[in-house]
Amino acid sequence: MVSPIAEARAAPADARRRRVVLAGAGALLPGLVGGLAVPRAALAQGLDASLAPRVGDTWRYAYTSGWKHVAPRTVAVRVTAVTGSGVRDAVSVSANGDSSGVEHAFAARLEVVARAVSGLDVVELSPYLQAFGAPQAGHAPVAMPAPKWGTAWTATARFGVRERVTVPAGTFDAMRVDVLGRRPFLRGQMDDAIDPIRLDLTAWYAPQVKRYVRLVVSSHAAGLNPLLRDAYGLVEYRGG
């Protein structure tokens, strides 16, 4: 059996560097943050204005991690633009949710988005999918962030389950969406202890808040050890 120290010395240089990053307060979703990878699954051709948020709408989520050394945070979201084709928002992360925001434009596609904000990777699944005519049942492909190293991701979303969900903001009748993302492990170029090869994400969407009310996400490496264990619960929604 190879000791962890010997294994680290034998690992590629970039893998050793990533192991050091993971030991600190850096990104919590190694190898996932980046540009979008195809395919891009369309929900509808345009935005339904009656179901969409408005500029200035805000949400606050309580973020918690399954790892004790990762402190709880407040994740704040504010809509900065709404057009006929999509919604742009800004996400901020801090103890009070007042740090500078990182923006992203969401259009008519299913996508997992990871935004690095104030030392935390905020992971979301198409938060405004309800405004684009979300499927009521069945499966659909999901675009994943392009990895900075290693093999590409593929992912599928499953629709069709409705559940009552309780979060700090209250209890909601929500549509549940489950996503399973996977990528092949490439020995010699990826580290089986720190490079994720599986991502599990579940989000619950409620029409009255025009976004998800709860989201949980986890990832695992090839060695089956857990990497990401995050949860977001809605605390407050202010909108029109």
TILO-149313 format. One record per residue: residue number from 1; y, x, z of N, C-alpha, C in turn. Coordinates in pm, 1 decimal, m for minus. Example, Ala and Ser with C-alpha at 12.3 -4.5 7.8 and 13.67 -1.06 7.14 Angstrom:
2
NODE|1|m569.0|1319.0|780.0|m450.0|1230.0|780.0|m330.0|1320.0|780.0;
NODE|2|m225.0|1285.0|708.0|m106.0|1367.0|714.0|3.0|1290.0|787.0;
***
This chain:
240
NODE|1|m120.1|85.0|0.0|0.0|0.0|0.0|124.4|88.0|0.0;
NODE|2|219.5|60.1|m89.4|340.6|139.0|m98.2|439.4|91.6|7.0;
NODE|3|496.8|182.4|82.0|593.0|145.7|184.7|721.3|97.9|120.1;
NODE|4|801.3|15.4|192.3|927.2|m32.2|135.7|1019.2|81.5|95.7;
NODE|5|1018.9|191.6|172.4|1106.2|303.9|140.2|1061.5|370.1|11.4;
NODE|6|931.7|393.7|m1.3|880.6|455.4|m123.1|903.0|365.0|m242.1;
NODE|7|888.0|234.8|m221.4|909.5|140.1|m329.6|1052.9|144.8|m376.9;
NODE|8|1148.7|155.2|m281.3|1289.4|161.1|m317.7|1319.6|288.0|m396.1;
NODE|9|1257.7|400.0|m356.2|1282.9|524.8|m426.7|1226.4|521.1|m567.6;
NODE|10|1115.5|447.3|m584.2|1051.4|440.8|m715.0|1117.6|340.8|m807.0;
NODE|11|1197.9|250.9|m750.7|1260.5|145.6|m830.6|1366.7|204.1|m921.5;
NODE|12|1396.5|136.1|m1032.8|1503.3|181.8|m1121.2|1634.9|192.5|m1046.2;
NODE|13|1725.1|275.7|m1097.3|1852.1|300.0|m1028.9|1931.0|172.0|m1008.3;
NODE|14|1934.3|82.8|m1110.8|2010.8|m39.6|m1094.9|1949.3|m130.6|m990.1;
NODE|15|1816.8|m127.6|m976.1|1750.8|m208.6|m873.7|1784.5|m157.5|m735.1;
NODE|16|1790.0|m25.4|m717.8|1828.5|30.6|m587.9|1971.0|m8.7|m552.9;
NODE|17|2059.2|m6.9|m653.9|2197.4|m45.6|m630.7|2206.7|m191.5|m588.5;
NODE|18|2128.8|m279.2|m654.1|2132.5|m420.8|m619.2|2079.3|m443.4|m478.7;
NODE|19|1979.9|m364.2|m436.4|1926.1|m377.6|m301.2|2033.8|m346.3|m198.4;
NODE|20|2117.5|m245.4|m226.2|2225.9|m210.2|m135.7|2328.9|m322.0|m129.5;
NODE|21|2361.0|m380.7|m244.9|2457.0|m490.6|m248.2|2407.6|m607.9|m165.3;
NODE|22|2277.8|m639.5|m177.4|2223.1|m753.2|m104.1|2226.0|m732.9|45.4;
NODE|23|2226.0|m607.5|89.2|2226.2|m580.6|232.4|2362.3|m607.9|294.5;
NODE|24|2466.6|m617.1|211.5|2600.1|m639.5|262.5|2644.0|m782.5|245.2;
NODE|25|2774.7|m799.0|226.4|2831.4|m933.5|215.0|2870.0|m963.9|71.7;
NODE|26|2795.7|m911.2|m22.7|2826.9|m931.8|m163.7|2767.6|m1060.5|m215.2;
NODE|27|2741.7|m1064.0|m344.8|2689.6|m1184.8|m407.6|2556.2|m1224.2|m349.2;
NODE|28|2534.9|m1354.1|m333.3|2412.0|m1404.2|m273.4|2312.0|m1453.2|m377.5;
NODE|29|2349.3|m1449.6|m503.6|2259.5|m1495.8|m609.0|2243.6|m1384.4|m711.3;
NODE|30|2167.5|m1278.7|m678.6|2161.2|m1160.1|m763.7|2108.7|m1191.1|m902.4;
NODE|31|2177.5|m1135.3|m1001.3|2129.7|m1146.5|m1137.6|2157.4|m1278.5|m1204.5;
NODE|32|2233.3|m1368.6|m1140.7|2253.0|m1500.2|m1199.5|2394.6|m1523.1|m1247.2;
NODE|33|2493.1|m1462.8|m1182.7|2630.7|m1490.2|m1218.1|2662.9|m1427.2|m1352.6;
NODE|34|2717.1|m1505.8|m1442.4|2752.1|m1453.8|m1574.4|2789.7|m1567.6|m1666.3;
NODE|35|2795.2|m1541.1|m1795.9|2827.0|m1643.4|m1894.1|2710.3|m1736.5|m1915.4;
NODE|36|2735.8|m1846.8|m1987.1|2631.1|m1945.5|m2007.8|2530.7|m1900.2|m2112.2;
NODE|37|2405.9|m1934.3|m2087.9|2299.2|m1909.7|m2184.9|2261.3|m2042.1|m2250.0;
NODE|38|2214.9|m2039.1|m2372.9|2168.4|m2160.9|m2438.5|2029.9|m2194.7|m2384.5;
NODE|39|1979.2|m2322.1|m2394.4|2043.9|m2431.4|m2465.2|2147.2|m2503.6|m2381.6;
NODE|40|2236.6|m2576.6|m2449.7|2335.4|m2658.1|m2380.3|2299.3|m2804.3|m2402.6;
NODE|41|2255.7|m2870.2|m2298.9|2204.9|m3007.1|m2313.2|2320.5|m3106.5|m2306.4;
NODE|42|2340.3|m3182.6|m2410.7|2448.4|m3279.7|m2414.6|2413.3|m3402.5|m2332.7;
NODE|43|2512.9|m3455.7|m2261.2|2497.1|m3580.8|m2189.1|2552.5|m3694.8|m2274.8;
NODE|44|2674.5|m3680.0|m2319.5|2737.9|m3778.8|m2406.4|2841.8|m3704.7|m2488.8;
NODE|45|2900.0|m3774.6|m2586.5|2994.7|m3706.9|m2674.1|3132.4|m3690.6|m2611.6;
NODE|46|3168.0|m3777.5|m2518.8|3300.4|m3770.7|m2460.0|3302.3|m3819.5|m2317.4;
NODE|47|3416.6|m3807.2|m2255.9|3434.9|m3843.9|m2116.3|3468.6|m3991.7|m2104.3;
NODE|48|3405.7|m4060.3|m2009.1|3438.7|m4198.2|m1977.1|3550.2|m4195.6|m1873.1;
NODE|49|3671.3|m4231.1|m1915.1|3787.2|m4219.1|m1826.5|3772.7|m4301.6|m1699.6;
NODE|50|3700.5|m4414.1|m1707.7|3685.4|m4499.3|m1589.3|3596.0|m4436.4|m1483.6;
NODE|51|3515.1|m4339.7|m1523.0|3423.4|m4273.4|m1430.0|3466.5|m4131.4|m1395.7;
NODE|52|3569.6|m4084.2|m1461.4|3613.0|m3946.0|m1444.4|3715.0|m3932.1|m1331.9;
NODE|53|3724.1|m3814.5|m1272.6|3828.5|m3790.2|m1172.9|3963.8|m3773.5|m1240.7;
NODE|54|4068.8|m3761.2|m1158.9|4203.1|m3739.8|m1209.5|4255.0|m3605.1|m1162.9;
NODE|55|4354.5|m3556.0|m1233.8|4416.7|m3429.7|m1193.1|4469.7|m3444.6|m1050.6;
NODE|56|4438.5|m3349.1|m966.9|4480.1|m3352.9|m826.8|4375.4|m3404.9|m731.7;
NODE|57|4268.7|m3468.6|m783.4|4159.3|m3512.4|m695.5|4099.7|m3390.3|m624.9;
NODE|58|4063.4|m3407.9|m497.7|4009.3|m3296.2|m420.5|3884.7|m3337.9|m343.5;
NODE|59|3797.9|m3239.7|m319.7|3677.1|m3256.7|m240.0|3664.8|m3137.7|m146.3;
NODE|60|3613.8|m3162.2|m27.8|3580.7|m3052.9|63.6|3433.3|m3065.4|101.6;
NODE|61|3361.4|m2953.6|92.0|3219.8|m2948.3|126.4|3197.5|m2850.9|240.9;
NODE|62|3104.4|m2886.6|328.0|3058.8|m2793.7|431.8|2944.6|m2711.9|373.5;
NODE|63|2964.4|m2581.8|364.0|2861.7|m2491.7|312.8|2786.3|m2427.8|427.8;
NODE|64|2652.8|m2428.7|419.8|2569.3|m2358.9|516.9|2461.1|m2281.8|442.3;
NODE|65|2416.8|m2173.8|505.1|2311.4|m2090.8|448.0|2190.5|m2091.6|538.9;
NODE|66|2073.1|m2072.6|479.1|1951.5|m2059.2|558.2|1940.2|m1925.0|627.1;
NODE|67|2031.1|m1833.6|595.4|2030.6|m1701.3|657.4|2133.0|m1697.7|770.4;
NODE|68|2091.3|m1654.4|888.0|2177.1|m1658.5|1006.4|2299.8|m1569.5|993.9;
NODE|69|2290.4|m1461.2|916.3|2404.1|m1369.2|907.7|2511.3|m1418.4|811.7;
NODE|70|2485.6|m1528.4|740.6|2585.4|m1585.7|649.5|2655.1|m1701.8|720.4;
NODE|71|2784.4|m1685.5|744.9|2858.1|m1784.1|823.2|2884.7|m1910.3|741.9;
NODE|72|2891.9|m2025.4|809.2|2932.2|m2148.7|740.6|3072.9|m2133.9|684.1;
NODE|73|3100.0|m2202.0|574.4|3231.9|m2196.7|511.9|3273.7|m2337.2|468.7;
NODE|74|3397.9|m2348.6|431.1|3447.3|m2468.9|365.9|3467.8|m2437.9|218.6;
NODE|75|3408.6|m2519.4|132.2|3426.6|m2506.1|m12.0|3516.6|m2620.3|m57.0;
NODE|76|3630.7|m2585.3|m113.7|3727.4|m2685.2|m158.4|3733.0|m2687.4|m310.2;
NODE|77|3742.1|m2807.5|m366.7|3747.0|m2825.7|m511.8|3868.2|m2911.2|m546.0;
NODE|78|3941.5|m2871.4|m651.1|4058.0|m2947.9|m696.1|4055.9|m2956.3|m847.5;
NODE|79|4073.4|m3076.8|m900.7|4078.4|m3095.2|m1045.5|4214.0|m3048.5|m1097.6;
NODE|80|4211.8|m2960.6|m1198.6|4335.4|m2906.8|m1254.2|4367.1|m2962.4|m1392.5;
NODE|81|4267.2|m3018.0|m1461.8|4292.2|m3074.9|m1594.5|4181.6|m3172.3|m1630.3;
NODE|82|4217.9|m3278.8|m1701.0|4121.3|m3376.5|m1752.4|4160.7|m3408.6|m1896.2;
NODE|83|4065.4|m3394.2|m1987.4|4088.8|m3427.7|m2127.4|3978.7|m3522.5|m2174.5;
NODE|84|3984.9|m3560.0|m2300.7|3882.0|m3647.3|m2354.1|3747.1|m3581.1|m2364.3;
NODE|85|3743.2|m3448.7|m2353.0|3616.7|m3377.4|m2367.7|3566.0|m3313.0|m2239.9;
NODE|86|3645.6|m3313.9|m2131.7|3594.5|m3249.1|m2012.9|3690.1|m3247.0|m1896.2;
NODE|87|3641.7|m3182.6|m1788.1|3716.1|m3171.3|m1663.1|3720.7|m3024.3|m1623.2;
NODE|88|3838.7|m2976.3|m1589.1|3852.9|m2840.9|m1536.2|3887.7|m2850.5|m1388.4;
NODE|89|3821.2|m2768.6|m1307.3|3853.2|m2767.6|m1165.1|3862.8|m2624.4|m1113.6;
NODE|90|3911.4|m2612.3|m992.1|3923.1|m2483.1|m925.6|3850.8|m2490.9|m792.5;
NODE|91|3767.2|m2391.5|m763.6|3691.6|m2385.0|m638.8|3747.7|m2273.1|m552.9;
NODE|92|3768.8|m2301.8|m424.7|3812.4|m2199.9|m329.4|3719.8|m2200.9|m208.9;
NODE|93|3707.4|m2086.6|m144.6|3616.8|m2071.5|m31.4|3685.2|m1989.7|77.2;
NODE|94|3689.3|m2044.3|195.9|3738.9|m1970.9|312.0|3709.7|m2053.9|435.3;
NODE|95|3749.2|m2001.8|549.2|3728.8|m2077.3|672.0|3802.9|m2211.1|666.3;
NODE|96|3917.0|m2213.8|597.2|3995.3|m2336.2|587.3|4003.3|m2390.5|445.7;
NODE|97|3929.0|m2331.0|355.3|3930.8|m2376.1|217.1|4061.9|m2349.1|146.1;
NODE|98|4134.7|m2242.2|186.1|4267.1|m2220.1|129.6|4278.9|m2089.8|51.5;
NODE|99|4168.4|m2028.8|12.8|4175.7|m1908.0|m67.6|4206.7|m1944.8|m212.6;
NODE|100|4245.8|m1845.5|m293.1|4277.2|m1873.2|m433.7|4153.3|m1922.6|m505.9;
NODE|101|4172.0|m2014.8|m599.5|4058.9|m2080.2|m664.2|4012.0|m2010.3|m789.7;
NODE|102|3884.8|m2034.7|m823.7|3824.7|m1986.9|m947.8|3795.8|m2109.5|m1032.8;
NODE|103|3849.7|m2113.2|m1155.5|3840.5|m2232.0|m1238.4|3720.9|m2227.9|m1333.4;
NODE|104|3678.0|m2348.7|m1373.2|3574.0|m2364.1|m1474.5|3594.0|m2498.5|m1542.6;
NODE|105|3571.0|m2503.1|m1674.3|3582.2|m2628.1|m1750.0|3442.9|m2683.4|m1775.5;
NODE|106|3419.7|m2807.4|m1734.5|3291.5|m2874.0|m1752.3|3302.8|m2973.5|m1866.8;
NODE|107|3211.5|m2962.9|m1963.5|3210.8|m3051.6|m2079.1|3080.1|m3130.3|m2080.1;
NODE|108|3049.1|m3191.9|m2196.1|2931.7|m3278.3|m2206.3|2804.9|m3196.4|m2225.7;
NODE|109|2763.6|m3128.2|m2124.9|2638.8|m3052.6|m2125.8|2588.8|m3041.5|m1982.7;
NODE|110|2460.3|m3022.5|m1967.6|2402.2|m2995.2|m1836.4|2403.4|m2844.9|m1816.6;
NODE|111|2462.7|m2800.0|m1709.2|2469.5|m2656.7|m1684.5|2472.0|m2626.3|m1536.4;
NODE|112|2405.0|m2517.4|m1500.2|2418.0|m2459.6|m1367.1|2526.9|m2354.4|m1376.2;
NODE|113|2625.4|m2364.0|m1287.9|2738.4|m2271.7|m1287.6|2743.2|m2200.6|m1153.2;
NODE|114|2759.0|m2069.2|m1156.5|2774.0|m1989.5|m1034.4|2908.3|m1919.0|m1040.3;
NODE|115|2996.4|m1950.2|m942.6|3128.3|m1888.6|m938.1|3138.8|m1800.2|m814.4;
NODE|116|3171.7|m1672.8|m835.7|3188.7|m1579.6|m724.7|3328.1|m1597.8|m667.1;
NODE|117|3333.7|m1649.2|m542.4|3461.3|m1680.1|m478.6|3459.8|m1627.0|m336.2;
NODE|118|3548.6|m1536.2|m304.6|3565.1|m1485.9|m167.7|3433.4|m1440.6|m105.3;
NODE|119|3352.5|m1366.2|m183.4|3228.1|m1311.9|m131.1|3111.9|m1408.3|m130.5;
NODE|120|3130.4|m1527.4|m186.2|3023.1|m1626.6|m190.4|3002.2|m1673.3|m333.4;
NODE|121|2876.1|m1686.1|m375.8|2846.8|m1744.8|m505.8|2831.3|m1895.4|m488.5;
NODE|122|2928.2|m1972.0|m537.5|2923.4|m2117.6|m529.7|2845.4|m2168.0|m650.4;
NODE|123|2729.5|m2227.5|m625.1|2639.4|m2272.4|m731.6|2647.8|m2424.2|m743.8;
NODE|124|2667.6|m2474.4|m866.5|2677.9|m2617.8|m889.1|2602.6|m2656.9|m1014.9;
NODE|125|2566.9|m2784.3|m1021.7|2507.2|m2843.8|m1141.0|2602.8|m2949.4|m1194.0;
NODE|126|2660.5|m2926.4|m1312.2|2745.8|m3023.7|m1381.6|2802.3|m3129.3|m1286.6;
NODE|127|2898.9|m3095.4|m1203.9|2941.5|m3187.5|m1098.0|2995.6|m3321.2|m1145.6;
NODE|128|3041.0|m3329.6|m1272.3|3099.7|m3454.0|m1322.2|3008.4|m3522.6|m1423.2;
NODE|129|2879.7|m3499.9|m1413.5|2786.6|m3553.6|m1513.9|2789.0|m3706.1|m1519.9;
NODE|130|2824.9|m3771.6|m1410.1|2830.7|m3918.3|m1411.7|2933.6|m3969.5|m1512.6;
NODE|131|3040.0|m3892.8|m1534.2|3145.6|m3934.1|m1625.9|3108.4|m3911.5|m1771.9;
NODE|132|2995.6|m3844.9|m1795.2|2949.8|m3818.2|m1931.2|2825.2|m3899.1|m1967.6;
NODE|133|2791.1|m3999.3|m1887.9|2674.4|m4081.4|m1918.0|2545.1|m4013.3|m1881.1;
NODE|134|2526.0|m3983.4|m1754.2|2405.5|m3914.5|m1708.1|2280.9|m3997.8|m1737.5;
NODE|135|2171.9|m3935.4|m1779.7|2045.8|m4008.9|m1802.1|2000.9|m4077.7|m1673.7;
NODE|136|1941.4|m4193.8|m1686.3|1891.6|m4266.3|m1570.2|1746.1|m4232.2|m1538.9;
NODE|137|1678.2|m4170.3|m1633.1|1538.7|m4130.9|m1612.0|1502.5|m4025.7|m1716.3;
NODE|138|1392.4|m3953.2|m1686.4|1343.2|m3856.1|m1782.3|1382.5|m3714.0|m1750.0;
NODE|139|1366.5|m3625.5|m1850.5|1392.9|m3483.0|m1834.5|1491.2|m3436.1|m1941.3;
NODE|140|1563.1|m3329.0|m1910.4|1657.7|m3271.4|m2006.0|1671.4|m3122.6|m1978.5;
NODE|141|1690.9|m3040.9|m2083.3|1711.7|m2897.2|m2062.4|1847.0|m2871.6|m1998.6;
NODE|142|1856.1|m2761.1|m1926.1|1976.8|m2723.7|m1853.9|2016.6|m2581.6|m1893.7;
NODE|143|2144.8|m2561.7|m1924.3|2195.2|m2427.0|m1951.9|2209.1|m2351.9|m1819.8;
NODE|144|2166.0|m2227.3|m1819.7|2173.1|m2141.9|m1700.9|2269.7|m2026.9|m1726.5;
NODE|145|2330.6|m1972.5|m1619.5|2413.4|m1853.7|m1638.1|2331.2|m1738.9|m1695.7;
NODE|146|2390.6|m1663.6|m1787.2|2321.1|m1549.3|m1844.4|2308.3|m1440.5|m1738.7;
NODE|147|2188.9|m1386.2|m1716.6|2171.1|m1283.5|m1613.6|2241.2|m1154.1|m1651.0;
NODE|148|2286.2|m1081.1|m1549.8|2346.5|m950.5|m1573.7|2241.3|m845.8|m1605.1;
NODE|149|2117.5|m874.1|m1566.4|2006.0|m784.6|m1597.2|1878.1|m866.5|m1598.7;
NODE|150|1774.5|m811.5|m1659.6|1645.2|m879.7|m1662.2|1638.2|m984.8|m1771.2;
NODE|151|1537.3|m1068.5|m1762.2|1507.1|m1167.3|m1865.2|1594.0|m1291.9|m1852.6;
NODE|152|1596.7|m1372.7|m1958.0|1679.8|m1492.9|m1961.8|1613.0|m1608.7|m1887.6;
NODE|153|1695.3|m1700.9|m1839.9|1649.2|m1818.3|m1768.4|1625.9|m1935.4|m1863.5;
NODE|154|1530.3|m2020.2|m1827.2|1516.8|m2153.3|m1885.3|1509.5|m2252.1|m1768.8;
NODE|155|1559.9|m2373.4|m1789.7|1561.8|m2470.0|m1680.0|1553.0|m2611.2|m1734.5;
NODE|156|1499.3|m2700.6|m1651.1|1485.0|m2841.7|m1685.7|1530.2|m2927.3|m1568.4;
NODE|157|1602.2|m3035.1|m1599.4|1644.6|m3131.1|m1497.5|1559.7|m3256.3|m1507.1;
NODE|158|1531.6|m3315.8|m1391.6|1457.8|m3441.4|m1387.0|1546.2|m3548.7|m1324.6;
NODE|159|1556.7|m3662.3|m1392.8|1637.0|m3775.3|m1347.4|1545.3|m3892.3|m1312.6;
NODE|160|1599.9|m3991.5|m1240.9|1525.0|m4114.8|m1220.0|1504.9|m4156.4|m1076.7;
NODE|161|1541.3|m4071.8|m980.0|1522.2|m4104.8|m838.4|1656.9|m4142.3|m777.0;
NODE|162|1658.5|m4253.0|m702.0|1778.6|m4293.2|m628.5|1746.1|m4291.3|m479.3;
NODE|163|1837.7|m4234.3|m401.9|1815.2|m4217.8|m258.3|1943.8|m4243.0|m181.1;
NODE|164|1928.0|m4282.7|m54.3|2041.4|m4290.6|37.4|2053.6|m4155.1|104.8;
NODE|165|2173.6|m4099.6|99.2|2197.9|m3965.1|150.3|2311.5|m3970.3|251.5;
NODE|166|2291.7|m3905.0|365.3|2394.4|m3898.5|468.6|2450.6|m3757.3|476.3;
NODE|167|2583.0|m3747.3|464.9|2655.4|m3621.0|473.9|2771.9|m3642.9|569.8;
NODE|168|2848.1|m3538.5|603.4|2960.9|m3559.6|695.5|3059.3|m3667.7|650.6;
NODE|169|3072.1|m3690.3|520.1|3166.1|m3791.1|470.4|3112.0|m3932.8|480.2;
NODE|170|2982.5|m3949.9|512.9|2925.1|m4083.3|523.6|2789.3|m4093.7|458.6;
NODE|171|2742.3|m4216.2|439.1|2613.0|m4243.0|376.3|2636.5|m4304.5|239.4;
NODE|172|2563.6|m4253.7|138.5|2586.0|m4294.5|0.6|2454.3|m4329.6|m68.0;
NODE|173|2460.0|m4429.8|m156.9|2349.5|m4455.5|m249.3|2370.8|m4362.8|m367.9;
NODE|174|2280.4|m4268.5|m386.0|2305.4|m4160.6|m480.8|2192.7|m4145.3|m581.8;
NODE|175|2228.5|m4090.5|m696.9|2131.2|m4052.5|m798.1|2090.5|m3907.0|m773.0;
NODE|176|1961.8|m3885.7|m760.3|1910.8|m3750.6|m734.5|1871.1|m3684.2|m866.0;
NODE|177|1909.8|m3557.4|m880.6|1872.7|m3477.9|m997.1|1809.4|m3348.5|m947.3;
NODE|178|1688.0|m3320.0|m995.3|1616.0|m3198.3|m956.7|1611.3|m3102.1|m1073.8;
NODE|179|1641.3|m2976.5|m1047.8|1639.0|m2872.9|m1150.8|1542.1|m2763.5|m1110.3;
NODE|180|1458.9|m2722.0|m1205.2|1370.6|m2607.7|m1186.4|1404.0|m2505.1|m1293.4;
NODE|181|1445.3|m2386.3|m1248.7|1475.7|m2277.6|m1339.7|1378.6|m2162.7|m1319.6;
NODE|182|1336.2|m2101.5|m1429.4|1242.8|m1989.0|m1422.4|1278.1|m1884.0|m1526.1;
NODE|183|1233.9|m1761.1|m1499.8|1242.6|m1654.8|m1599.7|1128.3|m1556.3|m1576.5;
NODE|184|1079.3|m1491.8|m1682.0|967.5|m1399.4|m1666.5|1008.5|m1275.3|m1588.1;
NODE|185|913.6|m1222.2|m1513.4|935.9|m1096.1|m1442.6|897.1|m981.2|m1534.6;
NODE|186|986.2|m885.3|m1550.2|963.7|m772.1|m1639.2|949.7|m646.0|m1555.3;
NODE|187|826.0|m603.7|m1535.5|799.2|m486.2|m1451.8|862.0|m361.1|m1513.6;
NODE|188|922.4|m281.4|m1428.7|989.0|m160.9|m1473.9|1137.5|m179.0|m1495.0;
NODE|189|1179.6|m302.7|m1519.9|1321.3|m331.8|m1537.8|1375.5|m427.3|m1432.6;
NODE|190|1286.3|m495.8|m1362.8|1327.8|m587.5|m1258.2|1258.1|m550.8|m1128.7;
NODE|191|1321.8|m582.2|m1017.6|1268.9|m551.5|m884.4|1205.2|m677.9|m827.7;
NODE|192|1075.5|m672.2|m792.7|1006.4|m793.3|m747.1|1048.6|m837.2|m608.2;
NODE|193|1136.1|m760.2|m542.3|1182.9|m798.2|m408.8|1320.3|m863.6|m412.1;
NODE|194|1402.7|m833.9|m511.9|1541.4|m882.1|m508.4|1586.1|m954.1|m634.3;
NODE|195|1511.5|m944.9|m743.7|1552.9|m1014.2|m865.5|1490.7|m1152.9|m869.4;
NODE|196|1572.5|m1259.5|m869.7|1516.3|m1395.2|m868.2|1446.5|m1428.7|m999.4;
NODE|197|1332.9|m1498.5|m989.4|1262.9|m1547.1|m1108.4|1244.2|m1698.7|m1103.1;
NODE|198|1280.5|m1761.3|m991.0|1269.8|m1906.6|m978.2|1392.2|m1959.4|m904.9;
NODE|199|1447.9|m2068.8|m956.6|1560.9|m2135.0|m893.9|1527.7|m2282.8|m879.4;
NODE|200|1543.5|m2336.0|m758.9|1523.8|m2479.3|m732.6|1656.5|m2537.0|m685.5;
NODE|201|1701.2|m2643.3|m750.0|1829.3|m2704.8|m715.5|1814.1|m2856.7|m717.8;
NODE|202|1867.0|m2921.5|m615.5|1869.4|m3067.9|m610.2|2010.3|m3112.3|m575.4;
NODE|203|2062.5|m3206.9|m653.0|2196.0|m3259.9|m627.6|2189.8|m3412.0|m623.1;
NODE|204|2272.1|m3471.0|m535.4|2280.5|m3616.3|m521.6|2422.1|m3660.2|m558.9;
NODE|205|2432.4|m3748.6|m658.9|2562.0|m3791.2|m712.2|2590.7|m3935.1|m672.3;
NODE|206|2714.8|m3958.7|m628.2|2757.7|m4093.4|m590.5|2879.2|m4131.7|m674.4;
NODE|207|2876.4|m4245.6|m744.9|2987.5|m4281.1|m834.2|3120.6|m4298.1|m764.0;
NODE|208|3118.9|m4342.4|m637.4|3246.1|m4368.0|m570.7|3324.6|m4241.3|m538.1;
NODE|209|3260.1|m4126.1|m536.9|3333.0|m4001.7|m511.9|3343.6|m3916.6|m638.0;
NODE|210|3283.9|m3964.5|m749.9|3297.6|m3902.2|m881.7|3249.2|m3756.8|m886.4;
NODE|211|3157.6|m3724.1|m796.2|3100.9|m3590.6|m790.2|2972.8|m3599.5|m707.4;
NODE|212|2904.4|m3487.6|m688.3|2787.7|m3491.2|m600.8|2832.7|m3493.6|m455.2;
NODE|213|2748.4|m3553.2|m368.7|2778.8|m3557.4|m225.8|2696.0|m3455.4|m148.2;
NODE|214|2585.6|m3414.0|m205.6|2502.0|m3312.0|m141.3|2434.8|m3229.4|m250.0;
NODE|215|2420.0|m3100.3|m223.1|2350.2|m3010.6|m314.8|2279.4|m2903.5|m233.4;
NODE|216|2153.6|m2879.2|m266.6|2077.9|m2770.8|m204.4|2021.3|m2683.9|m315.1;
NODE|217|2021.1|m2553.2|m292.6|1973.7|m2460.2|m393.8|1903.1|m2343.7|m326.4;
NODE|218|1792.7|m2301.8|m387.1|1718.8|m2187.0|m335.3|1666.3|m2105.7|m452.7;
NODE|219|1641.4|m1977.8|m428.1|1582.3|m1892.5|m530.3|1480.5|m1800.7|m465.5;
NODE|220|1384.6|m1754.7|m547.3|1278.1|m1666.9|m499.9|1257.9|m1552.9|m598.5;
NODE|221|1217.7|m1439.8|m543.7|1184.0|m1325.1|m626.1|1036.2|m1330.3|m662.8;
NODE|222|992.7|m1236.4|m746.8|852.8|m1234.2|m790.0|757.4|m1212.1|m674.0;
NODE|223|805.2|m1141.9|m571.2|722.5|m1119.0|m452.9|717.8|m1237.9|m359.1;
NODE|224|772.7|m1352.3|m402.7|773.4|m1479.6|m330.2|870.0|m1482.3|m213.1;
NODE|225|941.3|m1373.7|m188.8|1036.1|m1375.9|m79.3|1160.3|m1455.1|m118.6;
NODE|226|1212.1|m1539.4|m27.8|1329.5|m1621.0|m58.7|1455.3|m1535.2|m65.2;
NODE|227|1546.6|m1573.7|m154.1|1672.5|m1501.7|m169.7|1790.6|m1590.5|m133.2;
NODE|228|1801.7|m1701.5|m201.7|1913.6|m1792.8|m180.1|1862.6|m1916.8|m108.1;
NODE|229|1937.3|m1960.6|m5.6|1899.3|m2080.5|70.0|2027.7|m2150.1|113.7;
NODE|230|2092.0|m2219.4|20.7|2225.0|m2274.1|43.9|2226.3|m2426.7|37.8;
NODE|231|2320.4|m2485.3|111.0|2338.3|m2630.4|110.7|2486.7|m2663.2|117.7;
NODE|232|2524.3|m2770.1|45.8|2662.4|m2818.2|45.1|2660.5|m2967.5|78.0;
NODE|233|2742.3|m3009.1|175.0|2752.3|m3150.2|210.8|2897.3|m3194.9|208.7;
NODE|234|2925.6|m3308.2|142.2|3062.2|m3355.1|129.0|3121.9|m3390.6|265.3;
NODE|235|3241.3|m3339.7|289.0|3315.3|m3368.6|412.1|3425.9|m3469.7|385.6;
NODE|236|3491.1|m3454.7|269.7|3606.8|m3540.3|241.1|3631.6|m3546.2|91.0;
NODE|237|3668.9|m3664.8|43.9|3711.0|m3682.4|m96.7|3845.0|m3753.7|m96.4;
NODE|238|3939.7|m3699.2|m171.7|4069.7|m3763.0|m188.3|4096.9|m3774.3|m337.8;
NODE|239|4104.5|m3897.7|m385.4|4127.0|m3917.3|m527.4|4171.0|m4057.4|m559.6;
NODE|240|4197.4|m4077.4|m689.0|4242.6|m4207.6|m732.6|4128.0|m4295.3|m779.1;
***
